[in-house]
Amino acid sequence: MRTNKDILVKGIKYLAYTVLLMFTAPVVIYQAFKNEGHPLYWPVLIVGLILAIGAISLGFYGIKTIMDALFNKGKKE
């Protein structure tokens, strides 16, 4: 049983994007809460929440992709 390296690299890239979003989303949400009186409060908060949800879902998808690469799922022998 061999590891599919192309799918493994794809999963690692997804996890790299996840780490980027894990740092970006809290900063955006913090900036929104810091400026509650500003007219752009709600749009910035919504963008921050979308980034946070994206980080969570991309993390799960990246781990799933890595597991598929390690266990050769999707490759018929």
N, C-alpha and C positions, 0 to 999 in steps of 0.2 A: 504494500500500500504506500503510494508516494503522494507527496503534497503537491497540489497544483499551485505553482509559484505565481502565476499570473493573477489568480483569484486572491491569493494571499496578499500580494502587493496592493490590490484594489481594496481589500479590507483594512490594511494598515493606513492607506490614504484616507479612508472614511474616518478612522479613529483620529487621524491628525486633524481633520476638519472638525471633529467633535471637540478636541482639546481647544481649538481656536474659538469655537462657539461657547465653550464652557467658561472662558474668560471674558468674552465680549458681552454675553447676555447679562450677567450681573452688573457690569459697568453701565450698560444702557439703562437697566432698571433702576439702579442707584441714582443716575442722573435725572431720571424722570421723577423719582420721589423727592429729590433735592429741590426741584423746581415745580412744586405743585401749583403755584399761582400762575405759571406761564401758560399761554394759550396752546402751546404744543405739548402739554402734559400728556393728554390721552394718546395722541399718535406715537409719542416716544415710548410710553408704557406698553402699548400694543406691540410695537416693534420688538421691544425687549422680551416680552412674553413669547412672541413667535420665535425669536432666537433661542430662548430657553427650551421650548418644546422641540425645536429643530435639533438642539444638542442632544436631548434625550433620545429622540427617535433615531438620529444618525448614529448614536452610540450603540443602540441595540442592533441596528442594521449592520454596522461594522463588525460587531462581534459575531453575528450570524454569518456574515460573509467569510470571516476567518475560520469559523467552525466548518463551513461547507468546504473550504479549501483543504483543511486538515483531514477531513473524513471523506473526501472525494464525492460529495453529494452532487448529483446532476451529471456525473460522468458515467455513462453506461459501458460496462466492460464485456 
